[in-house]
Amino acid sequence: MKPRLVAVPIAVVFMLLAVVLGTLRLLSFHGIVSPTPLTFLQYHHGELMVFAFLAPLLLTERYLGATNFSLNRSIHIMPFLVVAGAILKVLSWVIGVTVLNTIGSVVIAIAVVIYVYLLYSLGRQSTQPLPFRYMLLAALVLLAGTLFNISRSPVGDPSFTLLLLSFPILTILGERVELSRFLSPEMYRRAEWGFWVAVTASVVLLFRILVVNSDYMVVAWGVLLAVAVVPVLRSELTLVRLGRKGLHLYLGRHLVVSYVWLFLGLLVLVIARESYPLYDAATHSLSIGFVFTMIMAHAPVIIPVILPRRIAEERLAYYPLTLLIIGTGMRVLGYLLGAVGVTISALAGLSGVVVLLAIIAFGVMITRSLRPA
């Protein structure tokens, strides 16, 4: 059985479940709808998104891109392992059997170890290994988060939440370095020191989790990550300037939006300290604003790798991006206002509905744009 036919559909189903749970949680928290179904699962919304959606999707994507390389056969079981681990974790939350969460975490950890081997091998076989170093750092962060999740939850734990968010953020940065080096070769040299800044940021966050419980560590992580992104931006702006039509225009506009959300989220995080509204605004600016916009941006590039289909560029549209901007903006603005004592429950409370509509609209757009390979 082909991994793409197992891992990707299951990951998409779990993503939709995670978004629905997040939406229900927002509606309940702000008193718009009460009671809401699946209350016992709503607090696992973030874990679902990372372990059951992003991990299977990103590991399978990189696996499919590496099948022509000379690698150990163990990589062929990696997509199945990460999906099996995700299913076990979800089952543990549904039926309340804790040992299944432990087993699921261990299975995912084994898959991530194979993923680390895959990235290390690809880096050694590549003449330009830097993108794989970014992804390798992201994989090590995911491995740490998977092991931590055996005994602790990211709910109410800012450092753990940011550690899990580091996985998609660093993976995306690696993919941007990989794609952008063709437009701007000198960017590769600048991104080298950006990588070491990202390593420092990750070490600071782990130090905060394991050793020193200080909010200044979170601030340091935010500042360092912003600095790490700077080397990539110049080549990204080159792409935006070159993107006059079709896929390049589509990608360029999504890149601008995603980086705006990234830096806004990091700025709010730096000033958040112990403010829950500011913390929520920051983490969702990063997760929905940056990560999901980047997923929308890369989907037309990645889908032909995963499926035997091509994307009709003329069918790409911007209404999913518009809805995602509105939904994320509602949530961030609602919590920013809440931090200064102005409560408008409908802003943040209904933002999840708009984000869900954005994802559905994106799925419809992509489906309509598929053509035979």
Secondary structure, 3 states (H helix, E strand, C coil): CCHHHHHHHHHHHHHHHHHHHHHHHHHHHCCCCCCCCCHHHHCCHHHHHHHHHHHHHHHHHHHHCCCCCCCCHHHHHHHHHHHHHHHHHHHHHHHCCHHHHHHHHHHHHHHHHHHHHHHHHHHHHCCCCHHHHHHHHHHHHHHHHHHHCCCCCCCCCHHHHHHHHHHHHHHHHHHHHHHHCCCCCHHHHHHHHHHHHHHHHHHHHHHHHHCCCCHHHHHHHHHHHHHHHHHHHHHHHHHHHHCCCHHHHHHHHHHHHHHHHHHHHHHHHHHHCCCHHHHHHHHHHHHHHHHHHHHHHHHHHHHHHHCCEEECHHHCCCHHHHHHHHHHHHHHHHHHHHHCCCCCHHHHHHHHHHHHHHHHHHHHHHHHHEEEC
